[in-house]
Amino acid sequence: MSSHGEIGGVYSIARHVANRYNAALDDYSRRDNGAFWMCKKIFIAATGQHCGKTTISLSLMHLARKKYARVGFIKPIGPKLFMLDDVQMDMDAALIASIYGLEKDRRLMSPVVLDRGYTKRYLSGEIAAELPLESIKQACRELEERNDFLIIEGSGHGGVGSVIGINNAQIARALDAPVIMVASGGIGGVIDSVQLNLALFRQHGAQVKLVLVNKLLPEKREETLDYLQLFFESRQQSVAGAFDYSTTLANPTLIDLSNLLKLPLHGDQNGRSRIIHHIQLGAASSQRVIDTLQDSTLLITTSSRDELIVTASALYNIPKYRLKLAGLVIPGSAPVSAISQKILDDSGIPYIRTQQYTAAAFTTLTEHVSKITAEDQEKISLIKSSAETVFDFASIDAMSEAS
């Protein structure tokens, strides 16, 4: 044999040994004390919208990845349509995929997306009755094969999905996943909403292992949890506290409001992720408006108020006032005067221009419930760091079950 042949043979043997070693290593990584290691999973349910369910999922993803090499996510029913790399997904699933680099699994993370007309097509028989649940089960099976820990996030309250034959309680039972139920509010509100939802989960045979109370008022946290534990522990139901209410997490960013209004954010783009802590209507005199600015205020001033637009634009470049003035929303059908527009653009102050009336713009902005986006780096960093002190992941991990 030539020297080249001998070298080629050695390389071939080396590749074979390396492949065997990697296969054995992968097999070993999925074993626990000699037993084949299967994917653990947990179902995150909620008593309703805006309880902070996705914040909890984001937190548990962060904590699970500290222990497990492969952590997956699925939102079986997606009521909020979003396009990620030309794939139709639920908005929350797309958020998790973007934050944790799960884009390769995006086709499995939202098996049922309720796009326009879906429920009518289902009810009229155009979509087979068994298809939604079968799609969910198939996607979950594939994700379990790829991961060591899988977080399954429900949609809204327990009954969401009933219109297509599979509510959250039924899905949790069909996937054989233990449930963490997220609730928020005061003592009475939590008890009432949890009891209402627990009945449905128990009816379908889903195990609710933990009630997790979110958005607690810091000054009432201990008292609230004490009374909730008195109620639930007498009924053999575990309860624990999650995050305290946080204005940083609850309040919107400039880009969030830009997306809400479906209008571009002009000016300094470095401020797009700035969190808005106050929304102020610029109805008083310019002096009075400026004197009453609070920390990180979004100022709403009509397009005809040239003096206030000019004053705010000038003050934005003074450090003391930049802390207070996050940006402007300028409603009204009348055009901003040419000189005011020039000063506004030259100042770099972030602003959104809308044709809405001032009252309508104010109502839209103040009634908006902010949702976390992949651009909200300050919020995401806060959630991850806080999760490490708020949650006992070892206990949550023990609740999850290998399938």
VEXDREN-2710 file (C-alpha; in Angstrom, 1 decimal):
% VEXDREN-2710
k/r/px/py/pz
1/MET/0.0/0.0/0.0
2/SER/1.3/3.5/-0.8
3/SER/1.9/6.0/1.8
4/HIS/-1.0/8.1/0.5
5/GLY/-3.3/5.0/0.8
6/GLU/-2.1/4.3/4.3
7/ILE/-2.8/7.9/5.4
8/GLY/-6.2/7.8/3.8
9/GLY/-6.9/4.5/5.6
10/VAL/-5.9/6.1/8.9
11/TYR/-8.2/9.1/8.3
12/SER/-11.1/6.8/7.5
13/ILE/-10.6/4.8/10.7
14/ALA/-10.3/8.1/12.7
15/ARG/-13.5/9.4/11.3
16/HIS/-15.3/6.1/12.1
17/VAL/-14.0/6.2/15.7
18/ALA/-15.0/9.9/16.1
19/ASN/-18.5/9.2/14.7
20/ARG/-18.9/6.2/17.1
21/TYR/-17.7/8.4/20.0
22/ASN/-20.0/11.2/19.2
23/ALA/-23.0/8.8/18.9
24/ALA/-22.1/7.2/22.3
25/LEU/-21.7/10.7/23.9
26/ASP/-25.1/11.8/22.6
27/ASP/-26.7/8.5/23.9
28/TYR/-25.0/9.0/27.2
29/SER/-26.2/12.6/27.5
30/ARG/-29.8/11.2/27.3
31/ARG/-29.4/8.7/30.1
32/ASP/-29.9/9.2/33.8
33/ASN/-28.3/6.6/36.0
34/GLY/-28.4/4.0/33.2
35/ALA/-32.1/4.7/32.3
36/PHE/-32.9/6.3/28.9
37/TRP/-33.5/10.0/29.5
38/MET/-36.7/11.3/28.0
39/CYS/-37.9/14.8/27.5
40/LYS/-39.4/16.6/30.5
41/LYS/-42.3/19.0/29.9
42/ILE/-44.4/21.6/31.7
43/PHE/-47.6/23.3/30.6
44/ILE/-47.9/27.0/31.4
45/ALA/-51.6/27.9/31.8
46/ALA/-53.2/31.1/33.0
47/THR/-56.5/32.4/34.4
48/GLY/-56.8/35.0/31.6
49/GLN/-55.0/37.4/29.5
50/HIS/-52.3/39.8/30.7
51/CYS/-51.3/37.6/33.7
52/GLY/-47.6/37.5/32.5
53/LYS/-47.7/34.0/31.1
54/THR/-45.1/34.7/28.4
55/THR/-42.9/36.4/30.9
56/ILE/-43.0/33.2/33.0
57/SER/-42.2/31.1/29.9
58/LEU/-39.3/33.3/29.1
59/SER/-38.0/33.0/32.6
60/LEU/-38.3/29.2/32.7
61/MET/-36.6/29.0/29.3
62/HIS/-33.6/30.9/30.8
63/LEU/-33.5/28.7/33.9
64/ALA/-34.0/25.4/32.1
65/ARG/-31.1/26.2/29.7
66/LYS/-28.8/26.5/32.7
67/LYS/-29.4/22.8/33.4
68/TYR/-30.4/21.2/30.1
69/ALA/-28.5/21.4/26.8
70/ARG/-31.7/21.3/24.7
71/VAL/-34.7/23.3/25.7
72/GLY/-37.7/23.7/23.4
73/PHE/-40.9/25.7/23.3
74/ILE/-44.3/25.3/21.8
75/LYS/-47.5/27.3/21.8
76/PRO/-50.1/24.8/20.7
77/ILE/-52.8/27.4/19.8
78/GLY/-51.6/30.7/18.5
79/PRO/-54.3/33.5/18.4
80/LYS/-51.9/36.3/17.5
81/LEU/-50.5/35.9/13.9
82/PHE/-46.9/36.8/13.3
83/MET/-44.6/36.1/10.3
84/LEU/-41.0/35.0/11.2
85/ASP/-38.8/34.3/8.2
86/ASP/-41.8/33.6/6.1
87/VAL/-43.3/31.1/8.6
88/GLN/-46.7/31.9/10.1
89/MET/-46.4/31.7/13.9
90/ASP/-48.0/32.9/17.0
91/MET/-46.4/36.2/18.3
92/ASP/-45.3/34.7/21.6
93/ALA/-43.7/31.7/19.9
94/ALA/-41.9/34.0/17.5
95/LEU/-40.6/36.0/20.5
96/ILE/-39.2/33.0/22.2
97/ALA/-37.7/31.7/19.0
98/SER/-36.0/35.1/18.4
99/ILE/-34.6/35.4/21.9
100/TYR/-33.3/31.9/22.3
101/GLY/-32.3/31.1/18.7
102/LEU/-35.0/28.5/18.1
103/GLU/-35.7/29.5/14.5
104/LYS/-34.9/26.0/13.2
105/ASP/-38.0/24.8/15.2
106/ARG/-40.3/27.6/14.1
107/ARG/-42.5/25.3/12.0
108/LEU/-43.2/23.2/15.1
109/MET/-43.6/25.9/17.7
110/SER/-47.1/27.1/16.5
111/PRO/-48.9/24.0/15.1
112/VAL/-52.3/25.7/15.1
113/VAL/-52.4/29.4/14.3
114/LEU/-55.9/30.9/14.3
115/ASP/-55.5/33.1/11.2
116/ARG/-58.4/35.0/9.7
117/GLY/-61.4/32.6/9.1
118/TYR/-59.9/29.6/10.8
119/THR/-62.7/29.1/13.3
120/LYS/-65.3/29.5/10.6
121/ARG/-63.6/26.9/8.4
122/TYR/-63.4/24.6/11.3
123/LEU/-67.0/25.0/12.3
124/SER/-68.2/24.6/8.7
125/GLY/-66.3/21.3/8.4
126/GLU/-63.6/22.5/6.0
127/ILE/-61.0/21.6/8.6
128/ALA/-61.3/18.1/9.9
129/ALA/-62.5/17.9/13.5
130/GLU/-59.4/15.9/14.6
131/LEU/-56.8/17.9/12.7
132/PRO/-56.0/20.6/15.3
133/LEU/-55.3/18.2/18.1
134/GLU/-53.4/15.8/15.8
135/SER/-51.2/18.7/14.6
136/ILE/-50.4/19.7/18.1
137/LYS/-49.6/16.1/19.2
138/GLN/-47.4/15.6/16.2
139/ALA/-45.5/18.8/16.7
140/CYS/-45.0/18.1/20.4
141/ARG/-43.7/14.6/19.6
142/GLU/-41.1/16.0/17.3
143/LEU/-40.0/18.6/19.7
144/GLU/-39.7/16.0/22.5
145/GLU/-37.4/14.0/20.3
146/ARG/-35.2/17.1/19.9
147/ASN/-35.1/18.4/23.5
148/ASP/-34.5/17.4/27.1
149/PHE/-37.0/20.0/28.5
150/LEU/-40.1/21.4/26.7
151/ILE/-42.1/24.4/27.8
152/ILE/-45.7/24.3/26.5
153/GLU/-47.5/27.7/26.7
154/GLY/-51.3/27.8/26.7
155/SER/-53.4/30.7/25.3
156/GLY/-55.5/32.9/27.6
157/HIS/-57.7/31.2/30.1
158/GLY/-58.4/27.5/30.4
159/GLY/-61.3/27.5/27.9
160/VAL/-59.5/29.2/25.0
161/GLY/-59.6/26.8/22.0
162/SER/-63.0/25.3/22.7
163/VAL/-64.3/26.7/19.5
164/ILE/-62.0/24.3/17.6
165/GLY/-62.6/21.4/19.9
166/ILE/-59.4/21.6/22.1
167/ASN/-59.2/24.0/25.0
168/ASN/-56.1/24.4/27.1
169/ALA/-57.1/21.8/29.7
170/GLN/-57.7/19.2/27.0
171/ILE/-54.4/19.9/25.4
172/ALA/-52.5/19.7/28.7
173/ARG/-54.1/16.3/29.3
174/ALA/-53.6/15.0/25.7
175/LEU/-49.9/15.9/26.0
176/ASP/-49.7/14.4/29.4
177/ALA/-48.0/17.6/30.7
178/PRO/-48.2/18.8/34.4
179/VAL/-49.6/22.3/34.7
180/ILE/-48.4/25.5/36.3
181/MET/-51.3/28.0/36.4
182/VAL/-50.4/31.7/36.4
183/ALA/-52.7/34.2/38.0
184/SER/-52.5/37.9/38.9
185/GLY/-54.4/40.4/41.0
186/GLY/-55.5/40.7/44.6
187/ILE/-56.4/37.9/47.0
188/GLY/-60.1/37.6/46.0
189/GLY/-59.4/38.0/42.3
190/VAL/-56.8/35.3/42.3
191/ILE/-58.9/32.8/44.3
192/ASP/-62.0/33.4/42.1
193/SER/-60.2/33.1/38.8
194/VAL/-58.1/30.1/39.8
195/GLN/-61.1/28.2/41.1
196/LEU/-63.0/28.8/37.9
197/ASN/-60.1/27.5/35.8
198/LEU/-59.1/24.7/38.1
199/ALA/-62.6/23.2/37.6
200/LEU/-62.0/22.9/33.9
201/PHE/-58.5/21.4/34.2
202/ARG/-59.7/18.8/36.7
203/GLN/-62.8/18.0/34.5
204/HIS/-60.4/17.0/31.8
205/GLY/-58.0/15.1/34.0
206/ALA/-55.1/17.6/33.8
207/GLN/-52.8/17.9/36.8
208/VAL/-52.3/21.4/38.1
209/LYS/-49.2/21.1/40.2
210/LEU/-48.7/24.8/41.1
211/VAL/-50.6/28.1/41.2
212/LEU/-48.1/30.8/40.4
213/VAL/-49.2/34.3/41.5
214/ASN/-47.7/37.0/39.3
215/LYS/-47.6/40.9/39.4
216/LEU/-47.7/41.0/43.2
217/LEU/-47.6/44.4/44.8
218/PRO/-44.2/44.6/46.6
219/GLU/-45.6/46.1/49.7
220/LYS/-48.3/43.5/50.0
221/ARG/-46.4/40.4/48.7
222/GLU/-46.0/38.5/51.9
223/GLU/-49.4/39.2/53.2
224/THR/-51.1/38.3/49.9
225/LEU/-49.1/35.0/49.6
226/ASP/-49.9/34.1/53.3
227/TYR/-53.6/34.4/52.7
228/LEU/-53.5/32.6/49.4
229/GLN/-51.6/29.7/51.0
230/LEU/-54.2/29.5/53.7
231/PHE/-56.9/29.0/51.1
232/PHE/-55.2/26.8/48.6
233/GLU/-53.2/24.5/51.0
234/SER/-56.4/23.5/52.7
235/ARG/-57.5/22.3/49.3
236/GLN/-54.2/20.4/48.6
237/GLN/-53.1/23.0/46.0
238/SER/-49.6/24.4/46.0
239/VAL/-49.2/28.1/45.5
240/ALA/-46.1/30.3/45.1
241/GLY/-45.2/33.9/44.2
242/ALA/-43.7/35.0/40.9
243/PHE/-42.7/38.5/39.9
244/ASP/-43.7/41.7/41.7
245/TYR/-45.5/44.2/39.7
246/SER/-42.9/46.2/37.8
247/THR/-43.4/49.5/35.8
248/THR/-40.3/48.6/33.8
249/LEU/-42.0/45.4/32.6
250/ALA/-45.5/46.8/32.4
251/ASN/-44.8/50.0/30.5
252/PRO/-44.4/50.3/26.7
253/THR/-41.3/51.3/24.7
254/LEU/-41.3/53.9/21.9
255/ILE/-41.1/51.2/19.3
256/ASP/-43.9/49.3/20.9
257/LEU/-46.1/52.4/20.6
258/SER/-44.9/52.9/17.0
259/ASN/-46.0/49.3/16.2
260/LEU/-49.3/49.9/18.0
261/LEU/-50.2/53.0/15.9
262/LYS/-48.7/51.3/12.8
263/LEU/-46.7/54.5/12.2
264/PRO/-43.0/55.1/11.8
265/LEU/-40.8/56.4/14.7
266/HIS/-38.9/59.4/13.5
267/GLY/-35.8/60.9/15.1
268/ASP/-33.1/59.3/17.2
269/GLN/-33.4/55.5/16.7
270/ASN/-31.1/54.8/19.6
271/GLY/-34.1/55.6/21.8
272/ARG/-36.5/53.1/20.2
273/SER/-36.2/50.7/23.2
274/ARG/-36.6/53.4/25.8
275/ILE/-39.3/52.6/28.3
276/ILE/-42.1/55.1/28.7
277/HIS/-43.1/55.6/32.3
278/HIS/-45.6/58.5/31.9
279/ILE/-47.9/59.7/29.1
280/GLN/-48.7/63.4/29.4
281/LEU/-51.2/65.5/27.4
282/GLY/-49.7/68.8/26.4
283/ALA/-52.8/70.9/26.9
284/ALA/-51.5/73.6/29.3
285/SER/-49.1/76.4/28.5
286/SER/-45.7/75.4/27.3
287/GLN/-44.1/76.5/30.6
288/ARG/-46.6/74.5/32.6
289/VAL/-46.2/71.4/30.5
290/ILE/-42.4/71.5/30.7
291/ASP/-42.5/72.1/34.5
292/THR/-44.7/69.1/35.1
293/LEU/-42.7/66.6/33.0
294/GLN/-41.9/63.4/35.0
295/ASP/-39.2/60.7/34.4
296/SER/-39.3/59.3/30.8
297/THR/-42.5/61.1/29.7
298/LEU/-44.1/60.7/26.2
299/LEU/-45.6/64.0/25.5
300/ILE/-48.7/64.3/23.3
301/THR/-49.0/67.7/21.6
302/THR/-51.2/68.6/18.7
303/SER/-49.7/69.6/15.4
304/SER/-50.9/73.2/15.7
305/ARG/-48.9/73.9/18.9
306/ASP/-45.7/75.1/17.2
307/GLU/-44.3/76.7/20.4
308/LEU/-44.6/73.5/22.4
309/ILE/-43.1/71.4/19.6
310/VAL/-40.2/73.8/19.3
311/THR/-39.6/74.0/23.0
312/ALA/-39.6/70.3/23.5
313/SER/-37.3/69.8/20.5
314/ALA/-34.8/72.3/22.0
315/LEU/-34.9/70.8/25.5
316/TYR/-34.4/67.3/24.3
317/ASN/-30.7/68.0/23.8
318/ILE/-30.2/69.2/27.4
319/PRO/-29.3/66.1/29.5
320/LYS/-31.5/67.1/32.4
321/TYR/-34.6/67.2/30.2
322/ARG/-33.7/64.2/28.0
323/LEU/-34.1/62.1/31.2
324/LYS/-37.7/63.5/31.4
325/LEU/-38.6/63.7/27.8
326/ALA/-38.7/60.4/26.0
327/GLY/-40.4/61.6/22.8
328/LEU/-43.4/63.1/21.2
329/VAL/-46.7/62.0/19.6
330/ILE/-48.0/64.7/17.3
331/PRO/-51.7/64.1/16.4
332/GLY/-53.9/66.3/14.2
333/SER/-54.7/66.8/10.6
334/ALA/-53.2/70.3/10.3
335/PRO/-49.6/70.2/9.1
336/VAL/-46.7/71.2/11.3
337/SER/-45.3/74.5/10.1
338/ALA/-42.2/74.3/8.0
339/ILE/-39.9/76.0/10.5
340/SER/-41.2/73.9/13.4
341/GLN/-40.7/70.7/11.3
342/LYS/-37.1/71.7/10.6
343/ILE/-36.4/72.3/14.3
344/LEU/-38.1/69.0/15.2
345/ASP/-36.1/67.0/12.7
346/ASP/-32.8/68.7/13.5
347/SER/-33.2/68.0/17.2
348/GLY/-33.3/64.3/16.9
349/ILE/-36.1/63.9/19.4
350/PRO/-38.1/60.7/18.7
351/TYR/-41.6/61.4/17.5
352/ILE/-44.6/59.7/15.9
353/ARG/-46.9/61.7/13.6
354/THR/-50.6/60.6/13.5
355/GLN/-53.7/62.0/11.8
356/GLN/-55.8/60.9/14.8
357/TYR/-57.5/63.5/17.0
358/THR/-55.6/64.2/20.2
359/ALA/-58.2/62.6/22.4
360/ALA/-58.3/59.4/20.3
361/ALA/-54.5/59.2/20.3
362/PHE/-54.4/59.7/24.1
363/THR/-57.0/57.0/24.7
364/THR/-55.2/54.5/22.4
365/LEU/-51.9/55.0/24.1
366/THR/-53.1/55.0/27.7
367/GLU/-55.3/51.9/27.3
368/HIS/-52.6/49.8/25.6
369/VAL/-51.3/46.8/27.4
370/SER/-47.6/46.4/26.6
371/LYS/-46.3/43.1/25.4
372/ILE/-42.6/42.2/25.4
373/THR/-40.8/42.1/22.0
374/ALA/-37.4/40.8/21.0
375/GLU/-36.2/44.4/20.8
376/ASP/-36.9/45.1/24.5
377/GLN/-33.5/44.2/25.6
378/GLU/-33.8/46.1/28.9
379/LYS/-36.9/44.2/29.8
380/ILE/-35.5/40.8/28.7
381/SER/-32.3/41.3/30.7
382/LEU/-34.4/42.2/33.8
383/ILE/-36.6/39.2/33.5
384/LYS/-33.6/36.8/33.1
385/SER/-31.7/38.2/36.1
386/SER/-34.8/38.4/38.3
387/ALA/-35.9/34.9/37.5
388/GLU/-32.8/33.5/39.1
389/THR/-33.9/34.9/42.5
390/VAL/-37.7/34.6/42.1
391/PHE/-38.1/31.0/41.0
392/ASP/-37.1/27.7/42.6
393/PHE/-36.3/25.9/39.3
394/ALA/-35.3/22.7/41.1
395/SER/-38.9/22.4/42.4
396/ILE/-40.4/23.2/39.1
397/ASP/-38.1/20.7/37.4
398/ALA/-39.2/18.1/39.8
399/MET/-42.9/18.8/38.9
400/SER/-42.2/18.2/35.2
401/GLU/-42.6/14.7/33.8
402/ALA/-40.5/12.7/31.3
403/SER/-42.6/11.2/28.6
END
